[in-house]
């Protein structure tokens, strides 16, 4: 799996960390970020489909 590096404001990391760990929904930051990316991309796909911008499947 490729690794990426991004700069993230401290306040976003603080918010993210509230959902990570034993009492959180995610095991670690990476899992939380991947889940967020998947959900965001799914939402963007839904918006594109409603706007007629999705490429037809081949």
PDB file of N, CA, C, O and CB in Angstrom:
ATOM      1  N   UNK A   1       0.854  -1.164   0.000  1.00  0.00           N
ATOM      2  CA  UNK A   1       0.000   0.000   0.000  1.00  0.00           C
ATOM      3  C   UNK A   1       0.904   1.232   0.000  1.00  0.00           C
ATOM      4  O   UNK A   1       1.798   1.347   0.839  1.00  0.00           O
ATOM      5  CB  UNK A   1      -0.974  -0.005   1.226  1.00  0.00           C
ATOM      6  N   UNK A   2       0.674   2.148  -0.936  1.00  0.00           N
ATOM      7  CA  UNK A   2       1.507   3.354  -0.976  1.00  0.00           C
ATOM      8  C   UNK A   2       1.324   4.205   0.281  1.00  0.00           C
ATOM      9  O   UNK A   2       0.250   4.228   0.883  1.00  0.00           O
ATOM     10  CB  UNK A   2       1.175   4.184  -2.221  1.00  0.00           C
ATOM     11  N   UNK A   3       2.378   4.890   0.657  1.00  0.00           N
ATOM     12  CA  UNK A   3       2.315   5.819   1.778  1.00  0.00           C
ATOM     13  C   UNK A   3       2.318   7.234   1.226  1.00  0.00           C
ATOM     14  O   UNK A   3       2.982   7.528   0.232  1.00  0.00           O
ATOM     15  CB  UNK A   3       3.500   5.601   2.767  1.00  0.00           C
ATOM     16  N   UNK A   4       1.564   8.107   1.886  1.00  0.00           N
ATOM     17  CA  UNK A   4       1.565   9.513   1.505  1.00  0.00           C
ATOM     18  C   UNK A   4       1.863  10.346   2.739  1.00  0.00           C
ATOM     19  O   UNK A   4       1.725   9.884   3.871  1.00  0.00           O
ATOM     20  CB  UNK A   4       0.209   9.928   0.866  1.00  0.00           C
ATOM     21  N   UNK A   5       2.264  11.553   2.503  1.00  0.00           N
ATOM     22  CA  UNK A   5       2.550  12.473   3.598  1.00  0.00           C
ATOM     23  C   UNK A   5       1.740  13.744   3.352  1.00  0.00           C
ATOM     24  O   UNK A   5       1.767  14.306   2.257  1.00  0.00           O
ATOM     25  CB  UNK A   5       4.095  12.783   3.708  1.00  0.00           C
ATOM     26  N   UNK A   6       1.033  14.184   4.365  1.00  0.00           N
ATOM     27  CA  UNK A   6       0.237  15.410   4.245  1.00  0.00           C
ATOM     28  C   UNK A   6       0.430  16.266   5.491  1.00  0.00           C
ATOM     29  O   UNK A   6       0.737  15.766   6.573  1.00  0.00           O
ATOM     30  CB  UNK A   6      -1.270  15.080   4.039  1.00  0.00           C
ATOM     31  N   UNK A   7       0.243  17.554   5.309  1.00  0.00           N
ATOM     32  CA  UNK A   7       0.255  18.461   6.447  1.00  0.00           C
ATOM     33  C   UNK A   7      -1.186  18.658   6.887  1.00  0.00           C
ATOM     34  O   UNK A   7      -2.056  18.955   6.069  1.00  0.00           O
ATOM     35  CB  UNK A   7       0.939  19.829   6.092  1.00  0.00           C
ATOM     36  N   UNK A   8      -1.440  18.490   8.190  1.00  0.00           N
ATOM     37  CA  UNK A   8      -2.788  18.577   8.729  1.00  0.00           C
ATOM     38  C   UNK A   8      -2.775  19.542   9.916  1.00  0.00           C
ATOM     39  O   UNK A   8      -1.921  19.433  10.796  1.00  0.00           O
ATOM     40  CB  UNK A   8      -3.317  17.169   9.152  1.00  0.00           C
ATOM     41  N   UNK A   9      -3.710  20.476   9.941  1.00  0.00           N
ATOM     42  CA  UNK A   9      -3.765  21.391  11.086  1.00  0.00           C
ATOM     43  C   UNK A   9      -3.990  20.619  12.395  1.00  0.00           C
ATOM     44  O   UNK A   9      -4.706  19.617  12.422  1.00  0.00           O
ATOM     45  CB  UNK A   9      -4.889  22.436  10.883  1.00  0.00           C
ATOM     46  N   UNK A  10      -3.386  21.087  13.445  1.00  0.00           N
ATOM     47  CA  UNK A  10      -3.469  20.429  14.751  1.00  0.00           C
ATOM     48  C   UNK A  10      -4.922  20.240  15.206  1.00  0.00           C
ATOM     49  O   UNK A  10      -5.261  19.213  15.795  1.00  0.00           O
ATOM     50  CB  UNK A  10      -2.699  21.240  15.795  1.00  0.00           C
ATOM     51  N   UNK A  11      -5.769  21.222  14.936  1.00  0.00           N
ATOM     52  CA  UNK A  11      -7.163  21.112  15.383  1.00  0.00           C
ATOM     53  C   UNK A  11      -7.886  19.944  14.704  1.00  0.00           C
ATOM     54  O   UNK A  11      -8.752  19.319  15.316  1.00  0.00           O
ATOM     55  CB  UNK A  11      -7.910  22.422  15.101  1.00  0.00           C
ATOM     56  N   UNK A  12      -7.539  19.639  13.439  1.00  0.00           N
ATOM     57  CA  UNK A  12      -8.140  18.483  12.779  1.00  0.00           C
ATOM     58  C   UNK A  12      -7.631  17.181  13.379  1.00  0.00           C
ATOM     59  O   UNK A  12      -8.397  16.233  13.552  1.00  0.00           O
ATOM     60  CB  UNK A  12      -7.852  18.516  11.281  1.00  0.00           C
ATOM     61  N   UNK A  13      -6.343  17.131  13.698  1.00  0.00           N
ATOM     62  CA  UNK A  13      -5.800  15.932  14.339  1.00  0.00           C
ATOM     63  C   UNK A  13      -6.428  15.717  15.708  1.00  0.00           C
ATOM     64  O   UNK A  13      -6.719  14.583  16.088  1.00  0.00           O
ATOM     65  CB  UNK A  13      -4.276  16.035  14.471  1.00  0.00           C
ATOM     66  N   UNK A  14      -6.638  16.794  16.445  1.00  0.00           N
ATOM     67  CA  UNK A  14      -7.281  16.682  17.752  1.00  0.00           C
ATOM     68  C   UNK A  14      -8.684  16.101  17.613  1.00  0.00           C
ATOM     69  O   UNK A  14      -9.075  15.218  18.376  1.00  0.00           O
ATOM     70  CB  UNK A  14      -7.339  18.053  18.444  1.00  0.00           C
ATOM     71  N   UNK A  15      -9.444  16.602  16.630  1.00  0.00           N
ATOM     72  CA  UNK A  15     -10.792  16.078  16.386  1.00  0.00           C
ATOM     73  C   UNK A  15     -10.731  14.609  15.966  1.00  0.00           C
ATOM     74  O   UNK A  15     -11.512  13.784  16.441  1.00  0.00           O
ATOM     75  CB  UNK A  15     -11.510  16.913  15.302  1.00  0.00           C
ATOM     76  N   UNK A  16      -9.799  14.297  15.076  1.00  0.00           N
ATOM     77  CA  UNK A  16      -9.640  12.923  14.606  1.00  0.00           C
ATOM     78  C   UNK A  16      -9.310  11.981  15.760  1.00  0.00           C
ATOM     79  O   UNK A  16      -9.869  10.889  15.859  1.00  0.00           O
ATOM     80  CB  UNK A  16      -8.546  12.850  13.537  1.00  0.00           C
ATOM     81  N   UNK A  17      -8.405  12.408  16.625  1.00  0.00           N
ATOM     82  CA  UNK A  17      -7.954  11.563  17.730  1.00  0.00           C
ATOM     83  C   UNK A  17      -9.075  11.229  18.717  1.00  0.00           C
ATOM     84  O   UNK A  17      -8.970  10.252  19.459  1.00  0.00           O
ATOM     85  CB  UNK A  17      -6.821  12.245  18.463  1.00  0.00           C
ATOM     86  N   UNK A  18     -10.140  12.026  18.735  1.00  0.00           N
ATOM     87  CA  UNK A  18     -11.276  11.716  19.603  1.00  0.00           C
ATOM     88  C   UNK A  18     -11.987  10.439  19.151  1.00  0.00           C
ATOM     89  O   UNK A  18     -12.725   9.832  19.926  1.00  0.00           O
ATOM     90  CB  UNK A  18     -12.266  12.891  19.624  1.00  0.00           C
ATOM     91  N   UNK A  19     -11.768  10.032  17.904  1.00  0.00           N
ATOM     92  CA  UNK A  19     -12.429   8.859  17.339  1.00  0.00           C
ATOM     93  C   UNK A  19     -11.488   7.665  17.186  1.00  0.00           C
ATOM     94  O   UNK A  19     -11.862   6.644  16.610  1.00  0.00           O
ATOM     95  CB  UNK A  19     -13.024   9.207  15.998  1.00  0.00           C
ATOM     96  N   UNK A  20     -10.281   7.797  17.699  1.00  0.00           N
ATOM     97  CA  UNK A  20      -9.256   6.763  17.545  1.00  0.00           C
ATOM     98  C   UNK A  20      -8.865   6.209  18.912  1.00  0.00           C
ATOM     99  O   UNK A  20      -8.793   6.944  19.897  1.00  0.00           O
ATOM    100  CB  UNK A  20      -8.012   7.327  16.813  1.00  0.00           C
ATOM    101  N   UNK A  21      -8.612   4.897  18.955  1.00  0.00           N
ATOM    102  CA  UNK A  21      -8.127   4.276  20.179  1.00  0.00           C
ATOM    103  C   UNK A  21      -9.138   3.309  20.759  1.00  0.00           C
ATOM    104  O   UNK A  21     -10.142   2.989  20.122  1.00  0.00           O
ATOM    105  CB  UNK A  21      -7.784   5.332  21.199  1.00  0.00           C
ATOM    106  N   UNK A  22      -8.875   2.849  21.961  1.00  0.00           N
ATOM    107  CA  UNK A  22      -9.711   1.832  22.604  1.00  0.00           C
ATOM    108  C   UNK A  22     -11.166   2.253  22.720  1.00  0.00           C
ATOM    109  O   UNK A  22     -12.063   1.432  22.527  1.00  0.00           O
ATOM    110  CB  UNK A  22      -9.174   1.514  23.973  1.00  0.00           C
ATOM    111  N   UNK A  23     -11.411   3.508  23.029  1.00  0.00           N
ATOM    112  CA  UNK A  23     -12.782   3.983  23.195  1.00  0.00           C
ATOM    113  C   UNK A  23     -13.350   4.586  21.915  1.00  0.00           C
ATOM    114  O   UNK A  23     -14.499   5.027  21.901  1.00  0.00           O
ATOM    115  CB  UNK A  23     -12.840   5.005  24.306  1.00  0.00           C
ATOM    116  N   UNK A  24     -12.567   4.613  20.846  1.00  0.00           N
ATOM    117  CA  UNK A  24     -12.993   5.240  19.602  1.00  0.00           C
ATOM    118  C   UNK A  24     -13.471   4.225  18.585  1.00  0.00           C
ATOM    119  O   UNK A  24     -13.419   3.016  18.811  1.00  0.00           O
ATOM    120  CB  UNK A  24     -11.867   6.051  19.018  1.00  0.00           C
ATOM    121  N   UNK A  25     -13.931   4.732  17.479  1.00  0.00           N
ATOM    122  CA  UNK A  25     -14.441   3.888  16.403  1.00  0.00           C
ATOM    123  C   UNK A  25     -13.315   3.255  15.593  1.00  0.00           C
ATOM    124  O   UNK A  25     -13.503   2.190  15.004  1.00  0.00           O
ATOM    125  CB  UNK A  25     -15.342   4.697  15.488  1.00  0.00           C
ATOM    126  N   UNK A  26     -12.154   3.892  15.555  1.00  0.00           N
ATOM    127  CA  UNK A  26     -11.048   3.441  14.713  1.00  0.00           C
ATOM    128  C   UNK A  26      -9.855   3.004  15.547  1.00  0.00           C
ATOM    129  O   UNK A  26      -9.613   3.526  16.636  1.00  0.00           O
ATOM    130  CB  UNK A  26     -10.632   4.544  13.752  1.00  0.00           C
ATOM    131  N   UNK A  27      -9.113   2.036  15.018  1.00  0.00           N
ATOM    132  CA  UNK A  27      -7.943   1.493  15.710  1.00  0.00           C
ATOM    133  C   UNK A  27      -6.794   2.494  15.715  1.00  0.00           C
ATOM    134  O   UNK A  27      -6.075   2.622  16.706  1.00  0.00           O
ATOM    135  CB  UNK A  27      -7.495   0.184  15.053  1.00  0.00           C
ATOM    136  N   UNK A  28      -6.625   3.209  14.590  1.00  0.00           N
ATOM    137  CA  UNK A  28      -5.525   4.163  14.487  1.00  0.00           C
ATOM    138  C   UNK A  28      -5.902   5.287  13.517  1.00  0.00           C
ATOM    139  O   UNK A  28      -6.944   5.238  12.864  1.00  0.00           O
ATOM    140  CB  UNK A  28      -4.226   3.453  14.023  1.00  0.00           C
ATOM    141  N   UNK A  29      -5.051   6.277  13.437  1.00  0.00           N
ATOM    142  CA  UNK A  29      -5.307   7.419  12.555  1.00  0.00           C
ATOM    143  C   UNK A  29      -5.432   6.997  11.098  1.00  0.00           C
ATOM    144  O   UNK A  29      -6.292   7.502  10.377  1.00  0.00           O
ATOM    145  CB  UNK A  29      -4.198   8.449  12.696  1.00  0.00           C
ATOM    146  N   UNK A  30      -4.588   6.085  10.666  1.00  0.00           N
ATOM    147  CA  UNK A  30      -4.620   5.658   9.265  1.00  0.00           C
ATOM    148  C   UNK A  30      -5.978   5.083   8.891  1.00  0.00           C
ATOM    149  O   UNK A  30      -6.519   5.404   7.833  1.00  0.00           O
ATOM    150  CB  UNK A  30      -3.528   4.625   8.997  1.00  0.00           C
ATOM    151  N   UNK A  31      -6.532   4.235   9.753  1.00  0.00           N
ATOM    152  CA  UNK A  31      -7.852   3.660   9.492  1.00  0.00           C
ATOM    153  C   UNK A  31      -8.914   4.748   9.430  1.00  0.00           C
ATOM    154  O   UNK A  31      -9.796   4.709   8.573  1.00  0.00           O
ATOM    155  CB  UNK A  31      -8.213   2.631  10.571  1.00  0.00           C
ATOM    156  N   UNK A  32      -8.834   5.709  10.327  1.00  0.00           N
ATOM    157  CA  UNK A  32      -9.805   6.801  10.356  1.00  0.00           C
ATOM    158  C   UNK A  32      -9.714   7.646   9.088  1.00  0.00           C
ATOM    159  O   UNK A  32     -10.739   8.032   8.524  1.00  0.00           O
ATOM    160  CB  UNK A  32      -9.585   7.680  11.595  1.00  0.00           C
ATOM    161  N   UNK A  33      -8.509   7.932   8.644  1.00  0.00           N
ATOM    162  CA  UNK A  33      -8.320   8.750   7.444  1.00  0.00           C
ATOM    163  C   UNK A  33      -8.791   7.996   6.208  1.00  0.00           C
ATOM    164  O   UNK A  33      -9.451   8.578   5.347  1.00  0.00           O
ATOM    165  CB  UNK A  33      -6.843   9.157   7.289  1.00  0.00           C
ATOM    166  N   UNK A  34      -8.460   6.697   6.103  1.00  0.00           N
ATOM    167  CA  UNK A  34      -8.924   5.912   4.956  1.00  0.00           C
ATOM    168  C   UNK A  34     -10.448   5.857   4.910  1.00  0.00           C
ATOM    169  O   UNK A  34     -11.039   6.013   3.842  1.00  0.00           O
ATOM    170  CB  UNK A  34      -8.348   4.490   5.012  1.00  0.00           C
ATOM    171  N   UNK A  35     -11.089   5.637   6.053  1.00  0.00           N
ATOM    172  CA  UNK A  35     -12.553   5.583   6.096  1.00  0.00           C
ATOM    173  C   UNK A  35     -13.153   6.916   5.676  1.00  0.00           C
ATOM    174  O   UNK A  35     -14.140   6.955   4.942  1.00  0.00           O
ATOM    175  CB  UNK A  35     -13.039   5.204   7.504  1.00  0.00           C
ATOM    176  N   UNK A  36     -12.560   8.001   6.137  1.00  0.00           N
ATOM    177  CA  UNK A  36     -13.051   9.325   5.775  1.00  0.00           C
ATOM    178  C   UNK A  36     -12.906   9.577   4.280  1.00  0.00           C
ATOM    179  O   UNK A  36     -13.804  10.139   3.652  1.00  0.00           O
ATOM    180  CB  UNK A  36     -12.308  10.398   6.562  1.00  0.00           C
ATOM    181  N   UNK A  37     -11.786   9.165   3.714  1.00  0.00           N
ATOM    182  CA  UNK A  37     -11.566   9.340   2.278  1.00  0.00           C
ATOM    183  C   UNK A  37     -12.584   8.535   1.475  1.00  0.00           C
ATOM    184  O   UNK A  37     -13.143   9.026   0.494  1.00  0.00           O
ATOM    185  CB  UNK A  37     -10.135   8.920   1.895  1.00  0.00           C
ATOM    186  N   UNK A  38     -12.822   7.276   1.906  1.00  0.00           N
ATOM    187  CA  UNK A  38     -13.794   6.447   1.193  1.00  0.00           C
ATOM    188  C   UNK A  38     -15.178   7.080   1.217  1.00  0.00           C
ATOM    189  O   UNK A  38     -15.855   7.156   0.192  1.00  0.00           O
ATOM    190  CB  UNK A  38     -13.850   5.044   1.802  1.00  0.00           C
ATOM    191  N   UNK A  39     -15.591   7.535   2.397  1.00  0.00           N
ATOM    192  CA  UNK A  39     -16.915   8.129   2.531  1.00  0.00           C
ATOM    193  C   UNK A  39     -17.027   9.406   1.693  1.00  0.00           C
ATOM    194  O   UNK A  39     -18.039   9.624   1.026  1.00  0.00           O
ATOM    195  CB  UNK A  39     -17.216   8.433   4.007  1.00  0.00           C
ATOM    196  N   UNK A  40     -16.000  10.238   1.726  1.00  0.00           N
ATOM    197  CA  UNK A  40     -16.017  11.468   0.941  1.00  0.00           C
ATOM    198  C   UNK A  40     -16.082  11.165  -0.548  1.00  0.00           C
ATOM    199  O   UNK A  40     -16.841  11.805  -1.275  1.00  0.00           O
ATOM    200  CB  UNK A  40     -14.786  12.317   1.250  1.00  0.00           C
ATOM    201  N   UNK A  41     -15.295  10.197  -1.011  1.00  0.00           N
ATOM    202  CA  UNK A  41     -15.310   9.841  -2.432  1.00  0.00           C
ATOM    203  C   UNK A  41     -16.661   9.256  -2.840  1.00  0.00           C
ATOM    204  O   UNK A  41     -17.141   9.525  -3.942  1.00  0.00           O
ATOM    205  CB  UNK A  41     -14.188   8.839  -2.743  1.00  0.00           C
ATOM    206  N   UNK A  42     -17.279   8.459  -1.965  1.00  0.00           N
ATOM    207  CA  UNK A  42     -18.613   7.936  -2.257  1.00  0.00           C
ATOM    208  C   UNK A  42     -19.631   9.069  -2.380  1.00  0.00           C
ATOM    209  O   UNK A  42     -20.484   9.049  -3.266  1.00  0.00           O
ATOM    210  CB  UNK A  42     -19.050   6.948  -1.166  1.00  0.00           C
ATOM    211  N   UNK A  43     -19.539  10.050  -1.493  1.00  0.00           N
ATOM    212  CA  UNK A  43     -20.455  11.190  -1.555  1.00  0.00           C
ATOM    213  C   UNK A  43     -20.242  11.977  -2.840  1.00  0.00           C
ATOM    214  O   UNK A  43     -21.210  12.408  -3.468  1.00  0.00           O
ATOM    215  CB  UNK A  43     -20.265  12.106  -0.335  1.00  0.00           C
ATOM    216  N   UNK A  44     -18.989  12.171  -3.239  1.00  0.00           N
ATOM    217  CA  UNK A  44     -18.702  12.882  -4.482  1.00  0.00           C
ATOM    218  C   UNK A  44     -19.223  12.108  -5.696  1.00  0.00           C
ATOM    219  O   UNK A  44     -19.726  12.708  -6.645  1.00  0.00           O
ATOM    220  CB  UNK A  44     -17.194  13.124  -4.618  1.00  0.00           C
ATOM    221  N   UNK A  45     -19.102  10.777  -5.665  1.00  0.00           N
ATOM    222  CA  UNK A  45     -19.654   9.953  -6.745  1.00  0.00           C
ATOM    223  C   UNK A  45     -21.170  10.116  -6.827  1.00  0.00           C
ATOM    224  O   UNK A  45     -21.727  10.223  -7.920  1.00  0.00           O
ATOM    225  CB  UNK A  45     -19.291   8.470  -6.532  1.00  0.00           C
ATOM    226  N   UNK A  46     -21.836  10.135  -5.670  1.00  0.00           N
ATOM    227  CA  UNK A  46     -23.291  10.327  -5.646  1.00  0.00           C
ATOM    228  C   UNK A  46     -23.676  11.685  -6.237  1.00  0.00           C
ATOM    229  O   UNK A  46     -24.627  11.785  -7.011  1.00  0.00           O
ATOM    230  CB  UNK A  46     -23.824  10.209  -4.204  1.00  0.00           C
ATOM    231  N   UNK A  47     -22.946  12.703  -5.874  1.00  0.00           N
ATOM    232  CA  UNK A  47     -23.218  14.053  -6.402  1.00  0.00           C
ATOM    233  C   UNK A  47     -23.002  14.064  -7.911  1.00  0.00           C
ATOM    234  O   UNK A  47     -23.830  14.590  -8.655  1.00  0.00           O
ATOM    235  CB  UNK A  47     -22.306  15.119  -5.715  1.00  0.00           C
ATOM    236  N   UNK A  48     -21.890  13.483  -8.364  1.00  0.00           N
ATOM    237  CA  UNK A  48     -21.615  13.433  -9.802  1.00  0.00           C
ATOM    238  C   UNK A  48     -22.707  12.664 -10.549  1.00  0.00           C
ATOM    239  O   UNK A  48     -23.116  13.065 -11.639  1.00  0.00           O
ATOM    240  CB  UNK A  48     -20.246  12.785 -10.059  1.00  0.00           C
ATOM    241  N   UNK A  49     -23.177  11.565  -9.964  1.00  0.00           N
ATOM    242  CA  UNK A  49     -24.226  10.775 -10.616  1.00  0.00           C
ATOM    243  C   UNK A  49     -25.512  11.591 -10.733  1.00  0.00           C
ATOM    244  O   UNK A  49     -26.171  11.559 -11.771  1.00  0.00           O
ATOM    245  CB  UNK A  49     -24.490   9.467  -9.831  1.00  0.00           C
ATOM    246  N   UNK A  50     -25.867  12.310  -9.695  1.00  0.00           N
ATOM    247  CA  UNK A  50     -27.083  13.132  -9.743  1.00  0.00           C
ATOM    248  C   UNK A  50     -26.959  14.251 -10.759  1.00  0.00           C
ATOM    249  O   UNK A  50     -27.954  14.674 -11.347  1.00  0.00           O
ATOM    250  CB  UNK A  50     -27.384  13.718  -8.368  1.00  0.00           C
ATOM    251  N   UNK A  51     -25.745  14.730 -10.967  1.00  0.00           N
ATOM    252  CA  UNK A  51     -25.519  15.825 -11.910  1.00  0.00           C
ATOM    253  C   UNK A  51     -25.233  15.328 -13.329  1.00  0.00           C
ATOM    254  O   UNK A  51     -24.987  16.127 -14.233  1.00  0.00           O
ATOM    255  CB  UNK A  51     -24.368  16.686 -11.430  1.00  0.00           C
ATOM    256  N   UNK A  52     -25.267  14.016 -13.519  1.00  0.00           N
ATOM    257  CA  UNK A  52     -25.027  13.451 -14.839  1.00  0.00           C
ATOM    258  C   UNK A  52     -23.579  13.509 -15.277  1.00  0.00           C
ATOM    259  O   UNK A  52     -23.287  13.522 -16.473  1.00  0.00           O
ATOM    260  CB  UNK A  52     -25.863  14.152 -15.838  1.00  0.00           C
ATOM    261  N   UNK A  53     -22.670  13.544 -14.315  1.00  0.00           N
ATOM    262  CA  UNK A  53     -21.238  13.664 -14.649  1.00  0.00           C
ATOM    263  C   UNK A  53     -20.479  12.351 -14.543  1.00  0.00           C
ATOM    264  O   UNK A  53     -19.259  12.327 -14.700  1.00  0.00           O
ATOM    265  CB  UNK A  53     -20.588  14.677 -13.748  1.00  0.00           C
ATOM    266  N   UNK A  54     -21.188  11.260 -14.279  1.00  0.00           N
ATOM    267  CA  UNK A  54     -20.489   9.978 -14.137  1.00  0.00           C
ATOM    268  C   UNK A  54     -20.223   9.399 -15.513  1.00  0.00           C
ATOM    269  O   UNK A  54     -21.067   9.465 -16.407  1.00  0.00           O
ATOM    270  CB  UNK A  54     -21.312   8.979 -13.277  1.00  0.00           C
ATOM    271  N   UNK A  55     -19.020   8.824 -15.673  1.00  0.00           N
ATOM    272  CA  UNK A  55     -18.710   8.136 -16.919  1.00  0.00           C
ATOM    273  C   UNK A  55     -19.520   6.842 -16.965  1.00  0.00           C
ATOM    274  O   UNK A  55     -19.678   6.161 -15.952  1.00  0.00           O
ATOM    275  CB  UNK A  55     -17.175   7.848 -17.044  1.00  0.00           C
ATOM    276  N   UNK A  56     -20.024   6.514 -18.136  1.00  0.00           N
ATOM    277  CA  UNK A  56     -20.761   5.278 -18.268  1.00  0.00           C
ATOM    278  C   UNK A  56     -19.785   4.109 -18.182  1.00  0.00           C
ATOM    279  O   UNK A  56     -18.663   4.175 -18.684  1.00  0.00           O
ATOM    280  CB  UNK A  56     -21.556   5.246 -19.596  1.00  0.00           C
ATOM    281  N   UNK A  57     -20.248   3.017 -17.521  1.00  0.00           N
ATOM    282  CA  UNK A  57     -19.400   1.838 -17.401  1.00  0.00           C
ATOM    283  C   UNK A  57     -19.225   1.199 -18.755  1.00  0.00           C
ATOM    284  O   UNK A  57     -20.145   1.178 -19.573  1.00  0.00           O
ATOM    285  CB  UNK A  57     -19.988   0.833 -16.406  1.00  0.00           C
ATOM    286  N   UNK A  58     -18.035   0.676 -18.984  1.00  0.00           N
ATOM    287  CA  UNK A  58     -17.739   0.073 -20.289  1.00  0.00           C
ATOM    288  C   UNK A  58     -17.953  -1.412 -20.232  1.00  0.00           C
ATOM    289  O   UNK A  58     -17.756  -2.103 -21.232  1.00  0.00           O
ATOM    290  CB  UNK A  58     -16.305   0.380 -20.729  1.00  0.00           C
TER     291      UNK A  58
END
